[in-house]
Amino acid sequence: MRNPASRACRRLTAPHFLHRPARRQVPALPLILGVLGVLAVLALALGLLVAASLSHAGRPVLPPQPALPRTPLDEARSRLGEARKRAKLATQPKQGRVLVLRIEGPISPVTAEALAGAVDRAERESYQALVIQIDTPGGLESSMRDMVKRLLVSPVPILTYVSPSGARAASAGVFIVMAGDVAAMAPGTNMGAATPVNLQGGMDSTLARKATSDAAAFARTVARQRGRNAEWAEEAVRKAVAASETEAVDLGVVDFVANSLDDLLEQADGITISRPGLEVTLALSGLPRDTIEPTLRQKLLGVLVDPNVAYILMLLGFYGLLFELQNPGAILPGVVGGICLILAFFALSTLPVNYAGVALIVLAIAFFLAEVKVASHGLLATGGVVALVLGSVILFQGQGTQLSWSIILGATGATAVFFLFIVGKGLRAQGLKVTTGRKGLLGTRAIAVGHLAPGGQVRIGGELWNAVSESDVEAGSEVVITGVEGLTLRVRRAKEA
């Protein structure tokens, strides 16, 4: 049978009793891999942005050709000629196919890339026409200009169609619709309100006039290039006017109202398209159609530019980085937070962001952190909730980019719970008394095995320890450990401690 005193000696000679515990070192390999992972994601995100912005660079653009004013007699002759061509084409066999592309949501580099790919495919595979179905609240001017330039120089006839019923072509969508060789709208749709808006918030009067004049000039150019109402196009930019489908036809903004895609092709049948380098009479009625399905990459990027997704990614990025700063060496929260922030920045670059909203969200997170460490009796937490709700409400501008209230309230509640309870519990746990090692023995109570005068032995749990008391202690009395010197404990009578 082993002597308990020998076990006590062996325990005292262990490194964690004789020396201060060494600070935990973060493994070098996981840290390096985490940093390399963040850098790789950053490089990938930057590559996607550059590829999306430069994918259409260098394409030739034809100079605008203003259309001559047409008299009522010219209009009548034109309609008669089109009727004769339709009657002639009706007796001829139709050949070829029609390619259909659907554009929904905000105009971004993703949609510009999808349209360029559709035009290239229509040209490469000799389609008779490309139909672009549009339902958009607007988007980036740079992406819109790339799309319009690609449509204006397309060797394949372009038919733009605002559909289905209830859809709209607002802001940047106005330019895209007018850039089609044939433009149509479904019943119950509208287009207009193309006044430019700065993504970074409001613009001063000079900058606003410059941006508006530039957009108005571009609208006139596109309208005249396709023989449409240039005056209305300019008013859509300067005065933010809009028009229903019947008003757009009466104003000469679009060509006709089509109830369906089949009706669109039937009404476009026999129309002659004449522009520099291209003159063709459309024969589209009854042709089979091929619909372009978005690629996995386009689907993924399309999801990222959703305002609700961008908002959630931004909050997750903040959470991950803050958790990494609070717990250095965890690595995973920092990597995930960095990836989420990069994806959020990509999405925010394509959305009308109000940076006052971003500042309020950052301020709210700072309030929550301060509430954890400062006794403010809930004032900082209340301020954080108010700042987060206000920042979320004004984060995006425009009718088509508002956050869902369920997302705002859910994110606010989750953030408050995360910081006030989870992070608070973790910080309080770090302040608990140490229960192991040299520091863990200080303040521990023991029982004197024999008379301490002043040396002797004490029992801690089931182990015997050598001890020295500052005064005589009778056997069986309770003592408190006040220090550790080598293999000996310094104690004093419990009632004296």
NUBAZA-179011 format. One line per 2 residues: number of its first residue (from 1); for each residue x, y, z of C-alpha. Coordinates in nm, 3 decimals, m for minus. Example, Ala and Ser with C-alpha at 12.3 -4.5 7.8 and 13.67 -1.06 7.14 Angstrom:
2
1) 1.230,m0.450,0.780 ~ 1.367,m0.106,0.714
//
This chain:
497
1) 0.000,0.000,0.000 ~ 0.139,0.334,m0.105
3) 0.188,0.613,0.144 ~ m0.044,0.912,0.075
5) 0.242,1.146,0.162 ~ 0.451,1.008,m0.125
7) 0.166,1.072,m0.365 ~ 0.138,1.426,m0.236
9) 0.510,1.479,m0.295 ~ 0.483,1.350,m0.648
11) 0.191,1.582,m0.715 ~ 0.383,1.880,m0.579
13) 0.677,1.798,m0.803 ~ 0.455,1.802,m1.113
15) 0.534,2.095,m1.346 ~ 0.191,2.258,m1.310
17) 0.245,2.292,m0.932 ~ 0.606,2.407,m0.931
19) 0.579,2.650,m1.219 ~ 0.325,2.898,m1.348
21) 0.124,2.734,m1.625 ~ 0.263,2.824,m1.964
23) 0.042,3.026,m2.196 ~ m0.134,2.807,m2.450
25) 0.037,2.842,m2.784 ~ m0.169,2.849,m3.099
27) m0.064,2.573,m3.341 ~ 0.120,2.729,m3.629
29) m0.013,2.502,m3.906 ~ m0.388,2.570,m3.853
31) m0.318,2.942,m3.823 ~ m0.123,2.944,m4.150
33) m0.394,2.741,m4.324 ~ m0.662,2.978,m4.198
35) m0.476,3.285,m4.323 ~ m0.412,3.119,m4.661
37) m0.781,3.028,m4.682 ~ m0.891,3.387,m4.622
39) m0.641,3.515,m4.880 ~ m0.761,3.257,m5.133
41) m1.123,3.359,m5.083 ~ m1.027,3.725,m5.114
43) m0.842,3.657,m5.439 ~ m1.136,3.456,m5.573
45) m1.386,3.731,m5.488 ~ m1.169,3.999,m5.648
47) m1.126,3.779,m5.955 ~ m1.502,3.741,m5.989
49) m1.552,4.117,m5.962 ~ m1.283,4.192,m6.219
51) m1.410,3.925,m6.456 ~ m1.766,4.052,m6.427
53) m1.663,4.414,m6.489 ~ m1.429,4.340,m6.779
55) m1.613,4.059,m6.952 ~ m1.767,4.295,m7.204
57) m1.478,4.533,m7.253 ~ m1.351,4.609,m7.598
59) m1.673,4.547,m7.791 ~ m1.738,4.788,m8.080
61) m2.018,5.041,m8.039 ~ m2.192,5.190,m8.343
63) m2.249,5.567,m8.340 ~ m2.610,5.672,m8.277
65) m2.815,5.735,m8.590 ~ m3.092,5.988,m8.523
67) m3.421,5.902,m8.689 ~ m3.592,6.153,m8.919
69) m3.936,6.279,m8.815 ~ m4.218,6.077,m8.966
71) m4.541,6.226,m9.105 ~ m4.886,6.059,m9.076
73) m4.861,5.966,m9.445 ~ m4.530,5.793,m9.381
75) m4.686,5.605,m9.090 ~ m4.974,5.487,m9.307
77) m4.740,5.373,m9.584 ~ m4.525,5.193,m9.332
79) m4.823,5.006,m9.186 ~ m4.943,4.910,m9.534
81) m4.598,4.782,m9.626 ~ m4.575,4.579,m9.308
83) m4.919,4.427,m9.372 ~ m4.811,4.321,m9.721
85) m4.491,4.165,m9.588 ~ m4.685,3.976,m9.321
87) m4.922,3.839,m9.585 ~ m4.629,3.733,m9.802
89) m4.441,3.571,m9.514 ~ m4.751,3.383,m9.403
91) m4.735,3.174,m9.720 ~ m4.364,3.092,m9.680
93) m4.222,2.811,m9.464 ~ m4.056,2.927,m9.139
95) m3.708,2.811,m9.047 ~ m3.486,2.857,m8.745
97) m3.541,2.897,m8.372 ~ m3.583,3.176,m8.118
99) m3.368,3.212,m7.807 ~ m3.533,3.339,m7.485
101) m3.353,3.497,m7.187 ~ m3.524,3.590,m6.861
103) m3.390,3.888,m6.659 ~ m3.532,3.930,m6.309
105) m3.418,4.134,m6.010 ~ m3.164,4.416,m5.990
107) m2.935,4.487,m6.284 ~ m2.583,4.386,m6.182
109) m2.262,4.248,m6.335 ~ m2.427,3.905,m6.312
111) m2.717,4.005,m6.538 ~ m2.479,4.185,m6.775
113) m2.274,3.867,m6.805 ~ m2.587,3.658,m6.865
115) m2.708,3.890,m7.142 ~ m2.369,3.896,m7.315
117) m2.360,3.517,m7.307 ~ m2.711,3.502,m7.457
119) m2.621,3.741,m7.742 ~ m2.304,3.544,m7.816
121) m2.497,3.217,m7.824 ~ m2.768,3.362,m8.050
123) m2.500,3.483,m8.292 ~ m2.294,3.165,m8.274
125) m2.587,2.928,m8.326 ~ m2.765,3.147,m8.587
127) m3.092,3.205,m8.400 ~ m3.356,3.409,m8.579
129) m3.400,3.641,m8.280 ~ m3.326,3.683,m7.911
131) m3.620,3.758,m7.682 ~ m3.536,3.924,m7.347
133) m3.814,3.902,m7.089 ~ m3.761,4.177,m6.831
135) m3.884,4.235,m6.476 ~ m3.644,4.462,m6.289
137) m3.652,4.752,m6.040 ~ m3.326,4.888,m6.188
139) m2.966,4.853,m6.080 ~ m2.611,4.959,m6.158
141) m2.566,5.216,m6.434 ~ m2.234,5.064,m6.541
143) m2.392,4.721,m6.591 ~ m2.688,4.878,m6.771
145) m2.460,5.061,m7.013 ~ m2.269,4.741,m7.089
147) m2.597,4.564,m7.163 ~ m2.731,4.845,m7.383
149) m2.408,4.867,m7.583 ~ m2.417,4.492,m7.638
151) m2.777,4.510,m7.761 ~ m2.715,4.804,m7.995
153) m2.436,4.622,m8.184 ~ m2.593,4.276,m8.181
155) m2.609,4.115,m8.528 ~ m2.911,3.916,m8.408
157) m3.252,4.093,m8.387 ~ m3.341,4.173,m8.024
159) m3.696,4.168,m7.887 ~ m3.740,4.318,m7.539
161) m4.057,4.218,m7.355 ~ m4.171,4.344,m7.013
163) m4.354,4.046,m6.866 ~ m4.541,3.878,m6.699
165) m4.839,4.083,m6.586 ~ m4.741,4.288,m6.283
167) m4.377,4.317,m6.393 ~ m4.194,4.644,m6.443
169) m3.895,4.791,m6.620 ~ m3.789,5.072,m6.387
171) m3.476,5.284,m6.380 ~ m3.204,5.093,m6.569
173) m3.471,4.864,m6.715 ~ m3.607,5.155,m6.924
175) m3.283,5.179,m7.120 ~ m3.269,4.803,m7.181
177) m3.628,4.789,m7.309 ~ m3.573,5.080,m7.547
179) m3.251,4.923,m7.679 ~ m3.445,4.635,m7.836
181) m3.520,4.631,m8.208 ~ m3.878,4.544,m8.110
183) m4.012,4.645,m7.768 ~ m4.336,4.517,m7.616
185) m4.511,4.501,m7.280 ~ m4.755,4.255,m7.128
187) m5.089,4.377,m6.993 ~ m5.063,4.512,m6.639
189) m4.698,4.616,m6.663 ~ m4.526,4.955,m6.641
191) m4.194,5.121,m6.715 ~ m4.024,5.449,m6.627
193) m3.871,5.651,m6.342 ~ m3.511,5.634,m6.462
195) m3.363,5.913,m6.250 ~ m3.008,5.814,m6.141
197) m2.944,5.755,m5.769 ~ m2.603,5.758,m5.602
199) m2.517,5.428,m5.429 ~ m2.330,5.613,m5.151
201) m2.632,5.820,m5.052 ~ m2.738,6.169,m5.156
203) m2.559,6.383,m5.413 ~ m2.495,6.757,m5.404
205) m2.674,6.972,m5.661 ~ m2.382,6.992,m5.906
207) m2.312,6.620,m5.903 ~ m2.684,6.540,m5.930
209) m2.721,6.767,m6.236 ~ m2.418,6.610,m6.403
211) m2.541,6.256,m6.345 ~ m2.894,6.340,m6.456
213) m2.779,6.520,m6.772 ~ m2.550,6.233,m6.865
215) m2.827,5.976,m6.816 ~ m3.077,6.192,m7.009
217) m2.838,6.223,m7.304 ~ m2.786,5.847,m7.306
219) m3.164,5.790,m7.295 ~ m3.215,6.020,m7.597
221) m2.940,5.840,m7.785 ~ m3.090,5.497,m7.725
223) m3.442,5.614,m7.811 ~ m3.336,5.778,m8.139
225) m3.121,5.479,m8.230 ~ m3.436,5.265,m8.222
227) m3.681,5.529,m8.353 ~ m3.862,5.574,m8.020
229) m3.992,5.879,m7.831 ~ m3.674,6.058,m7.722
231) m3.866,6.331,m7.535 ~ m4.040,6.081,m7.306
233) m3.710,5.898,m7.250 ~ m3.552,6.223,m7.131
235) m3.847,6.301,m6.903 ~ m3.820,5.952,m6.752
237) m3.470,6.052,m6.641 ~ m3.519,6.418,m6.549
239) m3.874,6.404,m6.407 ~ m3.896,6.034,m6.311
241) m4.215,5.987,m6.519 ~ m4.357,5.639,m6.573
243) m4.610,5.485,m6.812 ~ m4.840,5.185,m6.824
245) m4.833,4.944,m7.117 ~ m5.107,5.128,m7.313
247) m4.958,5.469,m7.239 ~ m4.616,5.348,m7.353
249) m4.765,5.235,m7.687 ~ m4.950,5.565,m7.735
251) m4.633,5.761,m7.653 ~ m4.421,5.563,m7.898
253) m4.198,5.417,m7.628 ~ m4.277,5.053,m7.714
255) m4.426,4.901,m8.027 ~ m4.726,4.705,m7.902
257) m4.887,4.515,m7.615 ~ m4.842,4.135,m7.625
259) m5.050,3.900,m7.412 ~ m4.795,3.618,m7.423
261) m4.468,3.514,m7.577 ~ m4.652,3.352,m7.868
263) m4.845,3.676,m7.922 ~ m4.517,3.868,m7.913
265) m4.364,3.656,m8.191 ~ m4.684,3.672,m8.395
267) m4.709,4.052,m8.378 ~ m4.337,4.092,m8.450
269) m4.369,3.871,m8.757 ~ m4.311,4.074,m9.073
271) m4.148,4.376,m8.906 ~ m3.839,4.496,m9.092
273) m3.537,4.584,m8.887 ~ m3.308,4.833,m9.052
275) m2.990,4.963,m8.896 ~ m2.629,5.007,m9.007
277) m2.498,4.666,m9.110 ~ m2.831,4.486,m9.061
279) m3.160,4.483,m9.252 ~ m3.388,4.186,m9.202
281) m3.757,4.111,m9.204 ~ m3.864,3.907,m8.904
283) m4.036,3.573,m8.962 ~ m4.090,3.448,m8.609
285) m4.451,3.331,m8.578 ~ m4.471,2.967,m8.476
287) m4.095,2.915,m8.443 ~ m3.975,2.680,m8.166
289) m3.807,2.846,m7.868 ~ m3.505,2.765,m7.653
291) m3.493,2.911,m7.304 ~ m3.155,2.990,m7.147
293) m3.115,2.841,m6.802 ~ m2.877,3.026,m6.565
295) m2.552,2.848,m6.480 ~ m2.463,2.741,m6.125
297) m2.225,3.037,m6.095 ~ m2.494,3.282,m6.210
299) m2.746,3.129,m5.969 ~ m2.499,3.163,m5.681
301) m2.409,3.522,m5.764 ~ m2.775,3.600,m5.821
303) m2.854,3.482,m5.469 ~ m2.571,3.690,m5.322
305) m2.702,4.019,m5.465 ~ m3.036,3.973,m5.288
307) m3.059,4.253,m5.024 ~ m3.169,4.015,m4.746
309) m2.883,3.774,m4.818 ~ m2.628,4.058,m4.832
311) m2.757,4.190,m4.497 ~ m2.728,3.850,m4.326
313) m2.379,3.792,m4.469 ~ m2.265,4.131,m4.338
315) m2.388,4.054,m3.986 ~ m2.232,3.706,m3.990
317) m1.903,3.858,m4.102 ~ m1.906,4.103,m3.812
319) m1.991,3.825,m3.566 ~ m1.711,3.600,m3.690
321) m1.442,3.867,m3.673 ~ m1.553,3.986,m3.328
323) m1.552,3.629,m3.194 ~ m1.201,3.577,m3.337
325) m1.079,3.897,m3.170 ~ m1.232,3.788,m2.838
327) m1.080,3.437,m2.867 ~ m0.748,3.459,m3.059
329) m0.648,3.128,m3.209 ~ m0.999,2.993,m3.272
331) m0.928,3.047,m3.647 ~ m1.260,2.908,m3.778
333) m1.477,3.210,m3.677 ~ m1.222,3.446,m3.833
335) m1.210,3.249,m4.160 ~ m1.589,3.224,m4.186
337) m1.632,3.590,m4.090 ~ m1.380,3.702,m4.350
339) m1.549,3.500,m4.625 ~ m1.894,3.634,m4.531
341) m1.771,3.995,m4.525 ~ m1.610,3.965,m4.870
343) m1.927,3.817,m5.017 ~ m2.130,4.090,m4.845
345) m1.907,4.362,m4.992 ~ m1.954,4.211,m5.338
347) m2.330,4.218,m5.295 ~ m2.333,4.569,m5.148
349) m2.132,4.698,m5.445 ~ m2.427,4.612,m5.672
351) m2.702,4.752,m5.447 ~ m2.809,5.110,m5.363
353) m2.651,5.120,m5.017 ~ m2.693,5.406,m4.770
355) m2.370,5.411,m4.570 ~ m2.544,5.586,m4.281
357) m2.726,5.256,m4.233 ~ m2.396,5.065,m4.229
359) m2.258,5.309,m3.970 ~ m2.564,5.259,m3.747
361) m2.526,4.880,m3.765 ~ m2.158,4.901,m3.668
363) m2.250,5.140,m3.384 ~ m2.516,4.894,m3.262
365) m2.261,4.612,m3.241 ~ m2.025,4.842,m3.048
367) m2.308,4.920,m2.803 ~ m2.376,4.550,m2.748
369) m2.007,4.483,m2.679 ~ m1.993,4.772,m2.434
371) m2.306,4.646,m2.256 ~ m2.130,4.316,m2.187
373) m1.835,4.486,m2.016 ~ m1.993,4.800,m1.868
375) m2.274,4.812,m1.612 ~ m2.513,5.050,m1.792
377) m2.834,4.896,m1.654 ~ m2.952,4.812,m2.005
379) m2.909,5.159,m2.160 ~ m2.636,5.051,m2.402
381) m2.831,4.740,m2.500 ~ m3.141,4.950,m2.570
383) m2.935,5.190,m2.777 ~ m2.790,4.895,m2.969
385) m3.135,4.758,m3.052 ~ m3.260,5.099,m3.169
387) m2.946,5.164,m3.379 ~ m2.962,4.817,m3.539
389) m3.329,4.852,m3.635 ~ m3.282,5.205,m3.776
391) m2.967,5.106,m3.965 ~ m3.140,4.803,m4.115
393) m3.441,5.008,m4.227 ~ m3.236,5.275,m4.408
395) m2.958,5.042,m4.526 ~ m3.088,5.018,m4.883
397) m3.252,5.281,m5.103 ~ m3.517,5.231,m5.368
399) m3.846,5.044,m5.379 ~ m3.703,4.712,m5.499
401) m3.424,4.679,m5.244 ~ m3.597,4.706,m4.907
403) m3.523,4.452,m4.635 ~ m3.795,4.224,m4.507
405) m3.924,4.319,m4.161 ~ m3.905,3.957,m4.052
407) m3.534,3.955,m4.140 ~ m3.475,4.284,m3.956
409) m3.655,4.177,m3.637 ~ m3.501,3.829,m3.642
411) m3.149,3.964,m3.691 ~ m3.198,4.225,m3.415
413) m3.325,3.966,m3.168 ~ m3.049,3.717,m3.253
415) m2.781,3.986,m3.218 ~ m2.913,4.101,m2.880
417) m2.926,3.742,m2.750 ~ m2.581,3.665,m2.888
419) m2.405,3.957,m2.723 ~ m2.603,3.988,m2.401
421) m2.618,3.620,m2.312 ~ m2.370,3.409,m2.506
423) m2.080,3.655,m2.517 ~ m2.166,3.779,m2.167
425) m2.158,3.426,m2.025 ~ m1.823,3.363,m2.190
427) m1.667,3.679,m2.049 ~ m1.802,3.605,m1.701
429) m1.662,3.253,m1.720 ~ m1.317,3.399,m1.786
431) m1.342,3.586,m1.455 ~ m1.419,3.277,m1.242
433) m1.175,3.163,m0.975 ~ m0.895,2.931,m1.092
435) m0.945,2.577,m0.953 ~ m0.627,2.401,m1.074
437) m0.251,2.447,m1.035 ~ m0.074,2.664,m0.777
439) m0.342,2.933,m0.786 ~ m0.612,2.673,m0.737
441) m0.468,2.578,m0.393 ~ m0.480,2.933,m0.255
443) m0.782,2.978,m0.029 ~ m0.856,2.606,m0.017
445) m0.954,2.469,0.325 ~ m0.771,2.164,0.476
447) m0.779,1.962,0.802 ~ m0.474,1.939,1.032
449) m0.377,1.571,1.070 ~ m0.162,1.633,1.375
451) m0.059,1.919,1.595 ~ 0.101,2.198,1.385
453) 0.368,2.360,1.596 ~ 0.432,2.512,1.354
455) 0.506,2.226,1.106 ~ 0.306,1.913,1.040
457) 0.070,1.765,0.789 ~ m0.273,1.857,0.658
459) m0.529,1.661,0.457 ~ m0.683,1.803,0.137
461) m0.950,1.567,0.016 ~ m0.781,1.227,0.029
463) m0.420,1.351,0.013 ~ m0.164,1.446,0.280
465) 0.047,1.759,0.245 ~ 0.339,1.901,0.442
467) 0.234,2.231,0.593 ~ 0.369,2.515,0.807
469) 0.137,2.729,1.019 ~ 0.196,3.081,1.144
471) 0.064,2.975,1.488 ~ m0.002,2.653,1.674
473) m0.295,2.454,1.537 ~ m0.455,2.162,1.718
475) m0.515,1.830,1.545 ~ m0.846,1.813,1.358
477) m0.873,2.192,1.323 ~ m0.963,2.352,0.991
479) m0.696,2.562,0.820 ~ m0.679,2.776,0.505
481) m0.391,2.756,0.257 ~ m0.230,3.099,0.208
483) 0.072,3.007,m0.005 ~ 0.285,2.737,m0.165
485) 0.664,2.727,m0.116 ~ 0.831,2.436,m0.291
487) 0.679,2.118,m0.144 ~ 0.532,2.288,0.163
489) 0.203,2.465,0.209 ~ 0.169,2.777,0.423
491) m0.155,2.770,0.626 ~ m0.333,2.957,0.902
493) m0.621,2.878,1.132 ~ m0.953,2.905,0.946
495) m1.109,3.148,1.192 ~ m0.803,3.371,1.159
497) m0.819,3.376,0.775
//
